[in-house]
Amino acid sequence: MNLDEEYVHYQESITSLNRAWRTLCELESTPPGSAIWSAAYRMVIVEYCKPFTISQINISERYKLPLPSVTDKCEKFHSRLLELRNQVMAHSDLGVLDAKVYYEQSAEFRAPVIVQNNIDNCPSVSDIKNQVEAVLDALYQQETVYESLFSQRP
């Protein structure tokens, strides 16, 4: 990947993270429970993770933004958000649900019943917002590196 493509990806990553941050600010003042709130919460996690999942640069190149230098606590929370995105928010991994189907042939009302885990350990809006802010702060510090690289061009 060349410098221009890397810089575009860097800026798109910041845009995605800022979109997540703005949505989190609105979610903080909105009572949870509605379908719109739930959709916005899911979108926040997808937007946060977008820079850190593989993007197609061209027909043969793929790239994902490395997590900038953050605390160990932020790094662990980052992994948790990626896992949540990959298994629940953007995909439907059945392993997470640990679903079982029960069917009782002799029941009066015969119908298959699905029993599954309830995904209820989702991180709070304020915890996600703190994470987004920490990552954005670290990414903004990288801007000077790009300024230096571009200033060296002929």
FIKOLZA-1660 file (N, C-alpha, C; in steps of 0.1 Angstrom, whole numbers, plus 5000, padded with zeros to 4 digits):
% residues 154
   i   px   py   pz ch aa at
   1 5009 4988 5000  A  M  N
   1 5000 5000 5000  A  M CA
   1 5009 5012 5000  A  M  C
   2 5005 5022 4992  A  N  N
   2 5013 5034 4992  A  N CA
   2 5009 5044 5002  A  N  C
   3 5016 5055 5004  A  L  N
   3 5014 5065 5014  A  L CA
   3 5000 5071 5013  A  L  C
   4 4996 5074 5000  A  D  N
   4 4983 5080 4998  A  D CA
   4 4972 5071 5003  A  D  C
   5 4973 5058 4999  A  E  N
   5 4962 5049 5003  A  E CA
   5 4962 5047 5018  A  E  C
   6 4973 5047 5024  A  E  N
   6 4974 5045 5039  A  E CA
   6 4968 5058 5046  A  E  C
   7 4971 5069 5040  A  Y  N
   7 4965 5082 5046  A  Y CA
   7 4950 5082 5045  A  Y  C
   8 4945 5078 5033  A  V  N
   8 4931 5078 5031  A  V CA
   8 4924 5069 5041  A  V  C
   9 4930 5057 5043  A  H  N
   9 4925 5047 5053  A  H CA
   9 4925 5053 5067  A  H  C
  10 4936 5060 5070  A  Y  N
  10 4938 5066 5083  A  Y CA
  10 4927 5077 5086  A  Y  C
  11 4924 5085 5075  A  Q  N
  11 4914 5096 5077  A  Q CA
  11 4900 5089 5077  A  Q  C
  12 4898 5079 5069  A  E  N
  12 4885 5072 5070  A  E CA
  12 4883 5066 5083  A  E  C
  13 4893 5061 5089  A  S  N
  13 4892 5055 5103  A  S CA
  13 4888 5065 5113  A  S  C
  14 4894 5077 5112  A  I  N
  14 4891 5088 5121  A  I CA
  14 4876 5092 5119  A  I  C
  15 4872 5092 5107  A  T  N
  15 4858 5096 5104  A  T CA
  15 4848 5085 5110  A  T  C
  16 4852 5073 5109  A  S  N
  16 4844 5062 5114  A  S CA
  16 4843 5063 5130  A  S  C
  17 4854 5065 5136  A  L  N
  17 4855 5066 5150  A  L CA
  17 4847 5079 5155  A  L  C
  18 4848 5090 5148  A  N  N
  18 4841 5102 5152  A  N CA
  18 4826 5100 5150  A  N  C
  19 4822 5092 5140  A  R  N
  19 4808 5089 5138  A  R CA
  19 4803 5081 5150  A  R  C
  20 4811 5071 5154  A  A  N
  20 4807 5063 5166  A  A CA
  20 4806 5072 5178  A  A  C
  21 4815 5081 5180  A  W  N
  21 4815 5090 5192  A  W CA
  21 4803 5099 5192  A  W  C
  22 4800 5105 5180  A  R  N
  22 4788 5114 5180  A  R CA
  22 4775 5106 5183  A  R  C
  23 4774 5094 5178  A  T  N
  23 4763 5086 5181  A  T CA
  23 4762 5082 5196  A  T  C
  24 4774 5079 5202  A  L  N
  24 4774 5076 5216  A  L CA
  24 4769 5088 5224  A  L  C
  25 4773 5100 5220  A  C  N
  25 4769 5112 5227  A  C CA
  25 4753 5113 5227  A  C  C
  26 4747 5109 5216  A  E  N
  26 4733 5110 5215  A  E CA
  26 4727 5098 5223  A  E  C
  27 4733 5087 5223  A  L  N
  27 4728 5075 5231  A  L CA
  27 4728 5078 5246  A  L  C
  28 4738 5085 5250  A  E  N
  28 4739 5089 5265  A  E CA
  28 4726 5096 5270  A  E  C
  29 4720 5104 5261  A  S  N
  29 4708 5112 5265  A  S CA
  29 4695 5106 5260  A  S  C
  30 4696 5094 5255  A  T  N
  30 4684 5087 5250  A  T CA
  30 4681 5075 5259  A  T  C
  31 4669 5073 5263  A  P  N
  31 4666 5061 5271  A  P CA
  31 4667 5048 5262  A  P  C
  32 4674 5038 5268  A  P  N
  32 4675 5026 5260  A  P CA
  32 4662 5018 5259  A  P  C
  33 4662 5009 5249  A  G  N
  33 4650 5000 5248  A  G CA
  33 4643 5001 5235  A  G  C
  34 4644 5012 5228  A  S  N
  34 4637 5013 5215  A  S CA
  34 4645 5006 5204  A  S  C
  35 4639 5003 5193  A  A  N
  35 4645 4997 5182  A  A CA
  35 4656 5006 5176  A  A  C
  36 4653 5019 5176  A  I  N
  36 4663 5029 5171  A  I CA
  36 4675 5030 5180  A  I  C
  37 4673 5029 5193  A  W  N
  37 4684 5029 5202  A  W CA
  37 4693 5017 5200  A  W  C
  38 4687 5005 5199  A  S  N
  38 4694 4993 5197  A  S CA
  38 4702 4993 5183  A  S  C
  39 4695 4998 5173  A  A  N
  39 4702 4999 5160  A  A CA
  39 4714 5009 5161  A  A  C
  40 4713 5020 5168  A  A  N
  40 4724 5029 5169  A  A CA
  40 4735 5023 5177  A  A  C
  41 4732 5016 5188  A  Y  N
  41 4742 5009 5196  A  Y CA
  41 4750 4999 5187  A  Y  C
  42 4743 4991 5179  A  R  N
  42 4750 4982 5170  A  R CA
  42 4759 4989 5160  A  R  C
  43 4753 5000 5155  A  M  N
  43 4761 5008 5145  A  M CA
  43 4774 5014 5152  A  M  C
  44 4773 5018 5164  A  V  N
  44 4785 5023 5171  A  V CA
  44 4796 5012 5172  A  V  C
  45 4792 5000 5175  A  I  N
  45 4802 4990 5176  A  I CA
  45 4808 4986 5162  A  I  C
  46 4800 4986 5152  A  V  N
  46 4804 4983 5138  A  V CA
  46 4814 4995 5134  A  V  C
  47 4810 5007 5136  A  E  N
  47 4818 5019 5132  A  E CA
  47 4831 5019 5140  A  E  C
  48 4831 5016 5153  A  Y  N
  48 4843 5015 5160  A  Y CA
  48 4853 5005 5154  A  Y  C
  49 4847 4993 5151  A  C  N
  49 4856 4982 5146  A  C CA
  49 4860 4983 5132  A  C  C
  50 4853 4991 5124  A  K  N
  50 4856 4992 5109  A  K CA
  50 4870 4994 5106  A  K  C
  51 4877 5004 5113  A  P  N
  51 4891 5006 5109  A  P CA
  51 4900 4994 5112  A  P  C
  52 4896 4986 5122  A  F  N
  52 4905 4975 5126  A  F CA
  52 4901 4961 5120  A  F  C
  53 4892 4962 5110  A  T  N
  53 4889 4949 5103  A  T CA
  53 4894 4951 5089  A  T  C
  54 4897 4940 5082  A  I  N
  54 4903 4940 5069  A  I CA
  54 4895 4948 5059  A  I  C
  55 4902 4957 5052  A  S  N
  55 4896 4965 5040  A  S CA
  55 4904 4960 5028  A  S  C
  56 4896 4960 5017  A  Q  N
  56 4902 4957 5004  A  Q CA
  56 4908 4970 4998  A  Q  C
  57 4921 4971 4996  A  I  N
  57 4927 4983 4991  A  I CA
  57 4926 4982 4975  A  I  C
  58 4930 4971 4970  A  N  N
  58 4929 4969 4955  A  N CA
  58 4927 4954 4953  A  N  C
  59 4928 4949 4941  A  I  N
  59 4925 4935 4938  A  I CA
  59 4934 4925 4946  A  I  C
  60 4946 4930 4950  A  S  N
  60 4955 4920 4956  A  S CA
  60 4959 4924 4970  A  S  C
  61 4955 4936 4975  A  E  N
  61 4960 4941 4988  A  E CA
  61 4948 4943 4997  A  E  C
  62 4951 4939 5010  A  R  N
  62 4941 4941 5021  A  R CA
  62 4949 4948 5032  A  R  C
  63 4941 4955 5040  A  Y  N
  63 4948 4963 5051  A  Y CA
  63 4938 4965 5062  A  Y  C
  64 4943 4966 5074  A  K  N
  64 4935 4970 5086  A  K CA
  64 4944 4979 5094  A  K  C
  65 4938 4989 5100  A  L  N
  65 4946 4998 5108  A  L CA
  65 4951 4991 5121  A  L  C
  66 4963 4992 5124  A  P  N
  66 4968 4986 5137  A  P CA
  66 4963 4995 5148  A  P  C
  67 4960 4988 5159  A  L  N
  67 4955 4996 5171  A  L CA
  67 4967 5005 5176  A  L  C
  68 4964 5018 5177  A  P  N
  68 4975 5026 5182  A  P CA
  68 4979 5023 5196  A  P  C
  69 4990 5029 5201  A  S  N
  69 4995 5027 5214  A  S CA
  69 4985 5032 5225  A  S  C
  70 4979 5022 5232  A  V  N
  70 4969 5025 5242  A  V CA
  70 4973 5016 5254  A  V  C
  71 4966 5019 5265  A  T  N
  71 4968 5011 5278  A  T CA
  71 4964 4996 5275  A  T  C
  72 4969 4988 5284  A  D  N
  72 4965 4973 5284  A  D CA
  72 4950 4972 5285  A  D  C
  73 4944 4980 5294  A  K  N
  73 4930 4980 5297  A  K CA
  73 4922 4983 5284  A  K  C
  74 4927 4993 5277  A  C  N
  74 4920 4997 5264  A  C CA
  74 4922 4986 5254  A  C  C
  75 4934 4980 5253  A  E  N
  75 4936 4969 5244  A  E CA
  75 4927 4957 5246  A  E  C
  76 4925 4954 5259  A  K  N
  76 4916 4943 5262  A  K CA
  76 4901 4946 5258  A  K  C
  77 4897 4959 5261  A  F  N
  77 4884 4963 5258  A  F CA
  77 4882 4963 5242  A  F  C
  78 4892 4967 5235  A  H  N
  78 4892 4967 5221  A  H CA
  78 4890 4953 5215  A  H  C
  79 4897 4943 5221  A  S  N
  79 4895 4929 5217  A  S CA
  79 4880 4925 5220  A  S  C
  80 4875 4929 5231  A  R  N
  80 4861 4926 5235  A  R CA
  80 4851 4932 5224  A  R  C
  81 4854 4944 5220  A  L  N
  81 4845 4951 5210  A  L CA
  81 4846 4944 5197  A  L  C
  82 4858 4940 5193  A  L  N
  82 4859 4933 5180  A  L CA
  82 4852 4919 5181  A  L  C
  83 4853 4912 5192  A  E  N
  83 4847 4900 5193  A  E CA
  83 4832 4901 5193  A  E  C
  84 4827 4911 5200  A  L  N
  84 4812 4914 5200  A  L CA
  84 4807 4918 5186  A  L  C
  85 4815 4925 5178  A  R  N
  85 4812 4929 5165  A  R CA
  85 4811 4916 5156  A  R  C
  86 4822 4908 5157  A  N  N
  86 4824 4897 5148  A  N CA
  86 4814 4885 5151  A  N  C
  87 4810 4884 5163  A  Q  N
  87 4801 4873 5167  A  Q CA
  87 4787 4876 5169  A  Q  C
  88 4784 4889 5172  A  V  N
  88 4770 4892 5175  A  V CA
  88 4764 4904 5167  A  V  C
  89 4771 4915 5166  A  M  N
  89 4766 4927 5160  A  M CA
  89 4765 4926 5144  A  M  C
  90 4776 4921 5138  A  A  N
  90 4776 4921 5124  A  A CA
  90 4775 4907 5118  A  A  C
  91 4775 4897 5126  A  H  N
  91 4773 4883 5122  A  H CA
  91 4764 4876 5132  A  H  C
  92 4761 4864 5129  A  S  N
  92 4752 4856 5139  A  S CA
  92 4759 4843 5142  A  S  C
  93 4770 4843 5150  A  D  N
  93 4777 4831 5153  A  D CA
  93 4769 4823 5163  A  D  C
  94 4766 4811 5158  A  L  N
  94 4757 4802 5167  A  L CA
  94 4764 4798 5179  A  L  C
  95 4777 4797 5179  A  G  N
  95 4785 4792 5191  A  G CA
  95 4782 4801 5203  A  G  C
  96 4781 4814 5200  A  V  N
  96 4778 4824 5211  A  V CA
  96 4765 4821 5217  A  V  C
  97 4755 4818 5209  A  L  N
  97 4741 4816 5214  A  L CA
  97 4740 4803 5222  A  L  C
  98 4748 4793 5219  A  D  N
  98 4747 4780 5225  A  D CA
  98 4732 4775 5224  A  D  C
  99 4726 4776 5213  A  A  N
  99 4712 4773 5211  A  A CA
  99 4709 4758 5210  A  A  C
 100 4698 4754 5216  A  K  N
 100 4693 4740 5215  A  K CA
 100 4679 4741 5211  A  K  C
 101 4675 4731 5203  A  V  N
 101 4661 4730 5198  A  V CA
 101 4655 4718 5205  A  V  C
 102 4643 4721 5211  A  Y  N
 102 4635 4710 5217  A  Y CA
 102 4622 4708 5210  A  Y  C
 103 4618 4696 5208  A  Y  N
 103 4606 4693 5202  A  Y CA
 103 4600 4681 5209  A  Y  C
 104 4588 4683 5214  A  E  N
 104 4581 4673 5222  A  E CA
 104 4570 4667 5213  A  E  C
 105 4572 4655 5209  A  Q  N
 105 4562 4649 5200  A  Q CA
 105 4548 4647 5206  A  Q  C
 106 4548 4645 5219  A  S  N
 106 4535 4643 5226  A  S CA
 106 4529 4655 5232  A  S  C
 107 4535 4667 5230  A  A  N
 107 4529 4679 5235  A  A CA
 107 4516 4683 5228  A  A  C
 108 4507 4690 5235  A  E  N
 108 4494 4694 5230  A  E CA
 108 4496 4703 5218  A  E  C
 109 4505 4713 5220  A  F  N
 109 4509 4723 5209  A  F CA
 109 4523 4720 5205  A  F  C
 110 4524 4712 5194  A  R  N
 110 4537 4708 5190  A  R CA
 110 4544 4719 5181  A  R  C
 111 4555 4723 5186  A  A  N
 111 4563 4733 5178  A  A CA
 111 4577 4732 5184  A  A  C
 112 4587 4733 5175  A  P  N
 112 4601 4733 5180  A  P CA
 112 4603 4746 5189  A  P  C
 113 4610 4744 5199  A  V  N
 113 4613 4755 5208  A  V CA
 113 4628 4757 5209  A  V  C
 114 4633 4769 5207  A  I  N
 114 4647 4772 5207  A  I CA
 114 4651 4778 5221  A  I  C
 115 4660 4773 5228  A  V  N
 115 4665 4778 5240  A  V CA
 115 4680 4782 5237  A  V  C
 116 4682 4795 5241  A  Q  N
 116 4696 4800 5238  A  Q CA
 116 4700 4810 5248  A  Q  C
 117 4713 4813 5248  A  N  N
 117 4719 4823 5257  A  N CA
 117 4713 4837 5253  A  N  C
 118 4711 4845 5263  A  N  N
 118 4708 4859 5261  A  N CA
 118 4721 4867 5262  A  N  C
 119 4724 4874 5251  A  I  N
 119 4736 4882 5251  A  I CA
 119 4733 4895 5259  A  I  C
 120 4737 4895 5272  A  D  N
 120 4733 4907 5280  A  D CA
 120 4745 4913 5286  A  D  C
 121 4757 4909 5283  A  N  N
 121 4769 4915 5289  A  N CA
 121 4775 4925 5279  A  N  C
 122 4767 4932 5272  A  C  N
 122 4772 4943 5263  A  C CA
 122 4777 4954 5271  A  C  C
 123 4788 4960 5266  A  P  N
 123 4794 4971 5274  A  P CA
 123 4785 4984 5274  A  P  C
 124 4787 4992 5284  A  S  N
 124 4779 5004 5285  A  S CA
 124 4783 5014 5275  A  S  C
 125 4774 5023 5272  A  V  N
 125 4777 5034 5263  A  V CA
 125 4789 5043 5268  A  V  C
 126 4789 5045 5281  A  S  N
 126 4800 5054 5286  A  S CA
 126 4814 5046 5285  A  S  C
 127 4814 5033 5287  A  D  N
 127 4827 5026 5285  A  D CA
 127 4831 5026 5270  A  D  C
 128 4822 5024 5261  A  I  N
 128 4825 5025 5247  A  I CA
 128 4830 5039 5243  A  I  C
 129 4823 5049 5248  A  K  N
 129 4827 5063 5245  A  K CA
 129 4842 5065 5250  A  K  C
 130 4845 5061 5262  A  N  N
 130 4858 5063 5268  A  N CA
 130 4869 5056 5259  A  N  C
 131 4865 5044 5253  A  Q  N
 131 4874 5037 5244  A  Q CA
 131 4876 5044 5231  A  Q  C
 132 4865 5049 5226  A  V  N
 132 4866 5057 5213  A  V CA
 132 4875 5069 5215  A  V  C
 133 4873 5076 5226  A  E  N
 133 4881 5088 5229  A  E CA
 133 4896 5085 5230  A  E  C
 134 4899 5074 5237  A  A  N
 134 4913 5070 5239  A  A CA
 134 4920 5066 5226  A  A  C
 135 4912 5059 5217  A  V  N
 135 4918 5055 5204  A  V CA
 135 4919 5068 5195  A  V  C
 136 4909 5076 5195  A  L  N
 136 4910 5088 5187  A  L CA
 136 4922 5097 5192  A  L  C
 137 4924 5099 5205  A  D  N
 137 4935 5107 5210  A  D CA
 137 4948 5101 5205  A  D  C
 138 4950 5088 5205  A  A  N
 138 4962 5082 5200  A  A CA
 138 4964 5083 5185  A  A  C
 139 4953 5082 5178  A  L  N
 139 4954 5084 5163  A  L CA
 139 4957 5098 5160  A  L  C
 140 4951 5108 5167  A  Y  N
 140 4954 5122 5164  A  Y CA
 140 4969 5125 5165  A  Y  C
 141 4975 5118 5174  A  Q  N
 141 4990 5120 5177  A  Q CA
 141 4998 5115 5165  A  Q  C
 142 4992 5106 5157  A  Q  N
 142 4999 5101 5145  A  Q CA
 142 4999 5111 5133  A  Q  C
 143 4991 5121 5134  A  E  N
 143 4989 5131 5123  A  E CA
 143 5003 5137 5119  A  E  C
 144 5011 5140 5129  A  T  N
 144 5024 5147 5127  A  T CA
 144 5033 5137 5119  A  T  C
 145 5032 5124 5120  A  V  N
 145 5040 5115 5112  A  V CA
 145 5036 5117 5097  A  V  C
 146 5023 5117 5095  A  Y  N
 146 5019 5119 5081  A  Y CA
 146 5023 5132 5075  A  Y  C
 147 5022 5143 5083  A  E  N
 147 5026 5156 5079  A  E CA
 147 5041 5156 5075  A  E  C
 148 5049 5149 5083  A  S  N
 148 5063 5148 5080  A  S CA
 148 5066 5140 5067  A  S  C
 149 5059 5129 5066  A  L  N
 149 5061 5121 5053  A  L CA
 149 5057 5128 5041  A  L  C
 150 5045 5135 5042  A  F  N
 150 5041 5143 5030  A  F CA
 150 5050 5155 5027  A  F  C
 151 5056 5161 5037  A  S  N
 151 5064 5173 5035  A  S CA
 151 5078 5169 5028  A  S  C
 152 5081 5156 5029  A  Q  N
 152 5094 5151 5023  A  Q CA
 152 5092 5148 5008  A  Q  C
 153 5080 5148 5003  A  R  N
 153 5077 5145 4989  A  R CA
 153 5083 5156 4981  A  R  C
 154 5087 5152 4969  A  P  N
 154 5092 5163 4959  A  P CA
 154 5081 5172 4954  A  P  C
% end
